[in-house]
Each structure stands twice: as C-alpha cells, then as structure tokens.
Amino acid sequence: MKQTDFGGLRVSEVCLGAMNFGTSTDEKNSFEVLDAFVEGGGNFIDTSNNYAHWLGTGDESETTLGKWLRLRGNRDKLIIATKVGFDRHGKGQGLKKEQIEYWIDESLRKLNTDYVDVYYAHTDDPTTPLEETMEAFDSLVKKGKVRVIAASNYDVWRFMDANLVAKERGFVSFQAMQQRFSYLQSSAACPPKYKYNEFTSRERLRFLCDRKLPLVAYSCLAGGGYADKSRFAPDYVLGSRYDTLTEMAADKGVSANALVVAWMVNLYRVKDYPTVIPLFASSNARHFTENLSGCEIELTDEEMETLTKA
C-alpha cells in the first residue's frame, strides 16, 4: 500500500476506523480486522476517547486497540490517531486546557502507549478561546505526548483562525482536517442530523488543496450504502452519479465500495482536490479486505475524469 505525507508523518493511503471496536464489533473480529489491515500494508489507525459511548462507556475502542497493540508488540510501526472534545455521557466535552490534558493521559493509558502520533480536536469549541486550546495542544507536543495535531468537524474559517493564532503565538498548528466525505454527496435540502456531520464542501476541498493539507474522509463508504442501496441515508443524492459508479464497477469487475476507495486515493491527481485519505472499517476481516482492495485498482486519467465529473 502506498503512503502519503501527514504533517511530516508517513501514513498509509487508507486509514482504519476503530470506532466500533469493543462494542458492536467484538474483540475477536476487531483483532482480525486490525491484523488484516497491517498485513495489507496499512499503518494509520483512527480512534477517539469517546468511541463508542452510545453503545457502551466510550472506553471500548481505545481499550481494545491498546490490548491489540500490547499483544502484537508493533506500536512503533503504526500511526495512531485519537481525539478529544466530544461529550461522553455528560463528561469530556470542550477543548479547555484541563480537558485536553486530562483526556490525553486517559487515552495513553487505554492505548498502552506513551504517545499518540495524531491528536484531533474532535469538534470545535467556540466557548473556549482558541489561544487556550492551541497552547494546550502545543504543550502536549513539547512534552512528547503528541507528534502532530489536526482538527475534525471544523468550519474552514475556524480552522484558519486556529492556525493563525498558532502562528502568531509560535504554537504547533493543525496539519489536517477530518470530515464527512464520499463519492456521493448530500442534498442541500437535507441538512445533516448533527451540525458537525456536514459533508465536505467544494470550498473546503479547494482550501485544503491550496494549503497542501490532507483530508481524512469519514463515512466514505456511506454506512454500507454502496453495497446495499437501501442503506443510504436520506440526504444522499444518487442519480446519474450513482449509475456512473456502479456501471464502471461492473465493467471492471470490482465492488462499488472498492471503486470508491480507488477514486478517493487518486483524487490528488484531479485539479482542486487535496490528498484524500479514506477512513473506513468493517465488522469482519473479509469485508474489510474486499474494500481495501480498492487501493490496488488502477484508474486512468479518463476514468478519474468520468467519475469525478459525473
């Protein structure tokens, strides 16, 4: 699997999402998916301090991943990303200094490591001064607990303001953005269920392209919609774009999921698109490996243009 730059780190072109590990995906299947990802050349794994609190306590994902890291003894070969800032059963919300400092130590304990490679602000906190938030992140980097910081679910202008504050104060800055993005996009008439769950806009893509910052794309496989059309959320727009995808997948003898992954990892070749790192998971290793095979699909410039402009 190819690798790409992420704030000076070398990460695999696909990121494994560990959100449901330890809850809806049991430990055995979680370990098998992790093993399949590493065997396939992947090294970039994404979790959070609150996954998946709606199914359990919010500790399960990091704890399951931490146990696997300890048993496999491969921590130094991987890029581990976790997050801070979202609510978990009434605790942990916000990006105040004390929250960031408390939850990084909790994450390190659960992950069985003394540092994380990437630490995300999981969502914006407009109630806390950006100076306080960015200074807290900078302190963690200086202490060696974090290597790179990034932001998830931020408006572009807030992301820019945070990095401006960081530049003015001599702090480290956000090196990437994580946001909902897929081949099919949302209807403007259907706002997301949660404000933070907005689809990545063309403005956001052009901004990241201009700043040479990567986009980590969550919900990139649309919750299983490409494999089963009935599973698409109501806000997805199908139409001729969906037909173009499924027809090309059939012609190439691959799944629609794999073709979406192939399109995403090649978007850097298209004008006004940044490097896009698809983030996805599966409840079992077989399905995950099938989707991961998208990294091996070759797309010509003409095929990329056909898919992108559909």
DANOR-V886485 format. One record per pair of residues at least 12 apart in sequence whose ideal C-beta (glycine too) atoms are under 7 Angstrom apart, sorted by the first residue. I is the first residue (numbers start at 0). J is the second residue. D is the distance in Angstrom with one decimal. If there is no record, write none. Layout:
I|J|D / I|J|D
//
This chain:
0|12|6.1 / 0|13|6.8 / 0|39|6.1 / 0|40|3.2 / 0|41|5.9 / 0|294|5.4 / 3|213|6.7 / 3|274|5.4 / 3|276|6.8 / 5|147|6.8 / 5|174|6.7 / 5|175|5.9 / 5|213|5.8 / 6|147|3.9 / 6|174|3.0 / 6|175|6.4 / 7|147|6.8 / 8|78|5.7 / 8|116|5.9 / 8|146|6.6 / 8|147|5.9 / 10|42|6.5 / 10|43|4.1 / 10|78|5.0 / 10|276|7.0 / 11|40|6.4 / 11|41|4.3 / 11|42|4.9 / 11|43|4.8 / 12|264|4.7 / 12|276|6.4 / 12|294|6.2 / 13|41|5.9 / 13|260|6.8 / 13|264|6.9 / 13|276|6.8 / 13|277|5.6 / 13|291|6.4 / 13|294|6.1 / 14|43|4.4 / 14|45|5.2 / 14|215|5.9 / 14|276|5.2 / 14|278|4.2 / 15|36|4.6 / 15|41|5.9 / 15|43|6.9 / 15|44|4.9 / 15|45|6.7 / 15|280|6.3 / 16|45|5.2 / 16|217|6.9 / 16|278|5.0 / 16|279|5.8 / 16|280|4.0 / 17|44|5.9 / 17|45|6.3 / 17|46|4.4 / 17|50|7.0 / 17|60|5.0 / 17|64|5.3 / 17|280|6.8 / 18|50|4.6 / 18|51|5.6 / 18|60|6.0 / 18|280|6.6 / 19|51|5.6 / 19|280|6.6 / 20|59|6.8 / 20|60|4.9 / 20|63|4.3 / 20|64|6.2 / 21|59|3.1 / 21|60|5.7 / 21|62|6.2 / 21|63|3.7 / 22|51|4.6 / 22|54|3.9 / 22|55|4.8 / 22|59|5.0 / 23|54|5.9 / 23|282|6.9 / 24|282|4.8 / 26|63|5.9 / 28|282|6.0 / 28|283|5.4 / 29|63|5.2 / 30|67|5.4 / 31|283|7.0 / 31|284|4.1 / 32|280|6.7 / 32|281|6.2 / 32|283|7.0 / 32|284|5.2 / 32|287|5.0 / 33|67|5.3 / 35|284|4.2 / 35|287|5.7 / 35|288|5.2 / 36|287|7.0 / 39|288|6.7 / 39|291|5.2 / 42|76|6.4 / 42|77|5.1 / 42|78|5.3 / 43|78|4.7 / 44|64|6.7 / 44|77|6.2 / 44|79|5.6 / 44|80|6.9 / 45|80|4.8 / 45|278|5.6 / 46|60|4.7 / 46|61|5.3 / 46|64|5.6 / 46|81|5.0 / 47|60|6.7 / 47|81|5.8 / 47|82|4.0 / 47|121|6.1 / 48|61|6.6 / 48|81|6.2 / 48|82|6.3 / 48|83|5.7 / 48|91|6.6 / 48|102|4.9 / 48|105|6.4 / 48|106|5.2 / 49|85|5.0 / 49|87|3.8 / 49|91|6.2 / 52|87|4.2 / 52|88|5.8 / 57|87|3.9 / 57|88|6.6 / 58|109|6.1 / 61|81|6.5 / 61|106|5.8 / 61|109|3.9 / 61|110|5.4 / 62|109|4.8 / 64|110|6.2 / 65|109|5.1 / 65|110|4.2 / 65|111|4.0 / 68|110|6.6 / 68|111|5.5 / 68|112|6.7 / 69|111|4.6 / 74|112|5.6 / 78|116|4.4 / 78|117|6.7 / 79|110|6.5 / 79|112|6.8 / 79|115|5.3 / 79|116|5.4 / 80|115|6.8 / 80|116|6.4 / 80|117|3.6 / 80|119|6.4 / 81|106|4.9 / 81|115|5.4 / 81|118|6.5 / 82|119|4.1 / 82|121|3.9 / 82|151|6.4 / 83|98|6.7 / 83|99|5.6 / 83|102|4.5 / 83|103|6.9 / 83|118|6.9 / 83|120|6.9 / 83|121|6.1 / 84|120|5.3 / 84|121|4.0 / 84|122|5.4 / 84|124|6.1 / 85|121|4.6 / 85|122|5.9 / 93|124|4.8 / 93|126|6.7 / 93|127|6.0 / 94|120|5.7 / 94|124|3.9 / 94|127|5.1 / 94|132|4.3 / 95|127|5.0 / 95|131|6.5 / 96|131|5.5 / 96|135|4.3 / 99|135|4.2 / 99|136|6.6 / 100|135|6.5 / 103|118|6.7 / 103|139|5.7 / 103|144|5.5 / 103|145|6.9 / 107|144|6.7 / 114|143|6.0 / 114|144|5.5 / 114|145|6.7 / 114|146|6.6 / 115|145|5.7 / 116|146|4.8 / 116|147|6.4 / 117|147|5.1 / 117|149|5.7 / 118|136|6.8 / 118|139|6.6 / 118|145|4.3 / 118|148|5.3 / 119|149|5.0 / 119|150|6.4 / 119|151|4.8 / 119|177|6.2 / 120|132|6.9 / 120|150|4.8 / 120|151|6.7 / 121|151|5.3 / 121|152|6.9 / 122|151|6.5 / 122|152|4.3 / 122|195|4.9 / 123|152|6.8 / 123|153|5.1 / 123|154|6.9 / 123|157|5.2 / 129|160|6.1 / 129|161|5.1 / 129|164|4.6 / 130|164|5.7 / 130|168|6.6 / 133|161|5.9 / 133|164|5.3 / 133|165|4.7 / 133|168|6.9 / 133|170|4.7 / 134|168|6.9 / 134|170|6.0 / 136|148|4.7 / 136|171|6.5 / 137|170|3.7 / 137|171|5.0 / 140|171|4.9 / 147|174|5.1 / 148|171|5.8 / 148|173|5.8 / 148|174|6.7 / 149|173|5.4 / 149|174|5.5 / 149|175|4.1 / 149|176|6.8 / 149|177|6.6 / 150|173|4.5 / 150|176|5.7 / 151|177|3.9 / 151|178|6.9 / 152|178|6.6 / 152|195|3.8 / 153|176|6.7 / 155|202|6.4 / 155|203|5.6 / 155|206|5.2 / 158|173|6.2 / 158|176|6.4 / 161|173|6.1 / 174|212|6.6 / 175|212|5.6 / 175|213|4.8 / 175|215|6.1 / 176|207|6.1 / 176|212|6.5 / 176|214|5.7 / 177|215|4.1 / 177|217|6.1 / 178|199|4.6 / 178|203|6.7 / 178|214|6.4 / 179|196|5.7 / 179|197|6.5 / 179|198|5.4 / 179|199|6.5 / 179|217|5.8 / 179|218|4.7 / 180|198|6.6 / 180|199|4.0 / 180|214|6.4 / 180|216|3.8 / 180|219|6.2 / 180|275|6.9 / 181|216|7.0 / 181|218|6.2 / 181|219|5.0 / 181|221|5.2 / 181|259|6.8 / 182|244|6.0 / 182|259|4.7 / 182|262|6.0 / 183|221|6.5 / 183|235|5.0 / 183|236|6.2 / 183|237|6.5 / 183|240|6.2 / 183|241|6.2 / 184|198|5.5 / 184|236|6.1 / 185|198|4.2 / 185|234|4.5 / 185|235|6.6 / 185|236|6.9 / 186|234|5.6 / 186|236|5.1 / 189|233|6.1 / 189|234|3.5 / 191|234|6.8 / 199|214|6.5 / 204|271|6.6 / 204|272|5.8 / 204|273|6.3 / 205|271|5.2 / 207|273|3.8 / 208|271|5.5 / 208|272|5.9 / 208|273|4.3 / 212|273|6.4 / 213|273|6.0 / 213|274|4.3 / 213|276|5.7 / 214|273|5.3 / 214|275|5.0 / 214|276|7.0 / 215|276|4.8 / 215|278|5.3 / 216|263|6.3 / 216|275|5.5 / 216|276|6.7 / 216|277|5.2 / 216|278|5.9 / 217|278|4.8 / 219|259|6.7 / 219|263|6.3 / 219|277|4.3 / 219|278|6.3 / 219|279|5.6 / 220|256|5.4 / 220|259|6.3 / 220|279|5.0 / 220|290|6.7 / 221|235|6.3 / 225|255|4.0 / 225|256|4.9 / 225|259|5.9 / 226|254|7.0 / 226|255|7.0 / 226|256|5.8 / 239|309|6.2 / 240|309|4.4 / 243|305|6.6 / 243|306|6.5 / 243|309|3.8 / 244|258|6.2 / 244|306|6.8 / 247|302|6.8 / 247|306|6.7 / 251|296|6.9 / 253|296|5.9 / 254|289|6.3 / 256|290|4.7 / 257|289|6.7 / 257|290|6.0 / 257|292|5.1 / 257|293|3.8 / 257|296|6.2 / 258|293|6.5 / 258|296|6.6 / 259|293|6.9 / 260|277|5.4 / 260|290|6.0 / 260|293|2.8 / 260|294|6.5 / 261|293|4.3 / 261|296|3.8 / 261|298|5.7 / 262|298|6.9 / 262|306|5.2 / 263|275|4.8 / 263|277|4.4 / 264|277|6.7 / 264|294|6.0 / 265|298|5.4 / 265|303|5.8 / 268|303|6.1 / 269|303|6.0 / 269|307|5.5
//
